Amino acid sequence: MNVKAKNLLICLAGIICLWAVVPIRAGYKARPWSINARETYPASLTSEGVTIAVEPLYTDALAARVFDKSDMLTRGIMPLAIAIFNDNSFPVEVDGLTIELIHDNDHIRTLSPNEVATRLFKKDASWLPRVTKSSRSELNADALDDLDAKFLMDTMVAPHNKGGGFLYLHIPASKDLVSYLSTAVVYIPNIYRRDDHSRMIFFEIEVRPALPAGSGG
């Protein structure tokens, strides 16, 4: 084999290896999402000039309106929208990583976008609690970008403005998710004034008003 042919084979091998580890960028298109008027959110609470609303996307169809994946709930991920309205003359910050969905003894916090993308796009549909080297190569990079862009982490909301994003919750298996959510609350412990860095009062928001009328619990 001459040198030119040998170099070509080496280049081809390198490209194949690169394809094996680079996240997939096909078949996913980011869908728009924006915060609606506060009166459109039935599950909300107001305190100290801040209103926070929660909206669970509790079916595959609801989640698919925001995320280009038809089986998010089937694969164990429920997106939870958090909308924040700040009527104060100072900015406020909400720590999304400490928010919990509380149901009886369950205290559920968000997964990271990496963990969610792994769960949604890995070939094996069984639950993975963390990202592994082998599963990372199965991620859809466009989906990961979208999940990250919509993720509520440390969200700052300017005076007389609104902001928010999504948490990604792995809900324990339940025959009736709506019934499960009907007796759950969203606990938001860490809300801060950005002008003096003082901590504001915590929020506990009942999820039931965001569910279909007549949901039991």
N, C-alpha and C positions, 0 to 999 in steps of 0.2 A: 504494500500500500504506500503510495507516495505521500509526501508531507502535506500537500494541499488537501487531499482526501481525508487524511487523518485529522487535520485541524477542523475540517467541516464536521466530522463525526463528533468531535469533542464539543463543538458549539451546539450541535443538535442535542446532545446529551444534557448540556447545561440548560437549554431552554425547557426540555422536558422536566427536569428537576425543579425549575422555577415555577412551571405551571402547577406542580404538585403541592407547592407550599403557598402560593399567592391566593388570597381569598377570591372566590368566584364573583364576577360582576355581571351577572346576566339574570334576566327574568324578574327583576324587582324594580318598581318605579315608586319614588317617594310621593305620597299623597298629601295634599295640603291639610293643615289643621290650624284653626285659630280659636281664640277665646271668644265666646259669645257674650251677650249682655248678661249682667249678673242675675237679672230677674228670670232668666231662662234655666237657671240651675236650682232645682227644688231642694237639693241637699246642700245646705250652706249654713254658715254661722258668722256673725259679726261681733267684733270686740276691738276696743281701742282704735277705732277708725280703720280696721282691716276686716274685709270679708273674704273668707275662703270657702270655695265650693268644691265638691267632689262629684265625679261622674264615672262610675264603673262601666267598662265596656264588657258586659257579662255574657255575651254570645259571640260566636265566630263572626256572624254577620255584622254586628256592631263594630267589632275590632277591625274588620276588613274595610270599613269606611275610612279608617285613618291609616292603617298599615296594609301594605300590599301582600297579605298572607291570609289565606282562606281558612286556616285551621289553628289560629293562635290559642284559642281556649282548649281545643282538642289536644294540643300539645302541652297544655298545663300552664299557659301564661295568660293572665288577665291584665290588660292595661287599665290603669286607674288615672283619670285626668284630675289634675289639681289646678284650679283657677284662683288667682289671688288678685283682689281689688284693693288698692291702697288709697284711702281718702285723706291721708295725712300730708303735712307739709314737709315730711322727711321720708327718705327711702327706707324700705324694710327688706329684710332677707329671710327666706325660709329654707331651712336645712332639710332637703328631701330625703337624704340618706337615713335620717332618724325617724321618719314617719312610719307608723305601724297601722296595719289593719288588725283590729282586735276582735276576736270572736271566742268567747269562753276562755279557754286556756291558750288559744292560738294567738301569737303575736308575730305577724308576718311583715317583713320589711322587703324593700325592693331588691330585685336582682339587677346586676349591671347590664348594660347593653351587650357586652361580650357574652355573658352567660345566656342572655335571651336569644341572641343570634345563633349560638351553639345549639340551644334547645330547638329552635325553629328549623334549622337547616342541616343538622347532622343527619346522616343516613339512618342511624339507629334511633327509633322513636322513644326508647326508654329514657327515664329521667336521668339527666347528668347534673350533679350539684355544682360542678365547677368546669371551667374551660381546661382542656388538656391539649398537649401538643398535637395529638392525632386528630382531635376534633376541630382545632383552629383552622386547618386547611379546608374544612367543609363550609366555612362561613361565607355568606353572601356579603361582599363588601358594601354594595349599595344599600342593602338592608341595614347593615351595621351603622353606616353613616346616618341613615334616617332615624334609627332607634336612638342613636347618640344625640342627634339634633333635637329630638323631642323629649329627651330625658330630663326630669326635674332633679337637679342635684343641689347646688347652692344658688338659689334663684333670687336675684335682687329685683325689686319692683320700685320704680321711681315714684316720687310724690304724685298723687292724683293720676295714677296710671294703673295698668293691669299687666299681669304676667302669669306664667305657669308652665306646665308640662306634664309628663306622664311618669308614673311609677309602674314597674313591671312585677306583678305579684304571682308567685306560685301558690295557688290555693290548694289545700289538701283535698283529695278526692272526695266528692260529695255527689249524691244522686240528684240534688236540687240546689244548684248554685244560688239561685235567686232567694230561696229560703235561707240558705247559709248567710247571705249578705244582709238579709232583712233584719237580723239581730246583731249585725256587726257595726263597729264605729271606726272611724279614721282618727287616729291620735296623732296630733302634730305638736311635738313638745318644744321645738327650737325655732322661735321666731324672734328676730332681733331688729332693733332700731339701728340703722346704719349711721346716724348722726352722732350718737353717743355710745353705741355698741351695747346698750342695755338690752336685757332679755324681756320680751313681752309675755303676756299670759298665753298658756297653751290652749290648743283647740281640741275638742272632741266632737266630731260631726257624725251623726247617725246617717247610715247609708240608705235606709229604707225609703226616704222620700224620692230618691233617684230611681227607684224600681217601679215596675208596673203596679198600677192600683190594685189593692187587694192582696199584695204579697204578704204571706204569713210569716210568723216567726215565733 
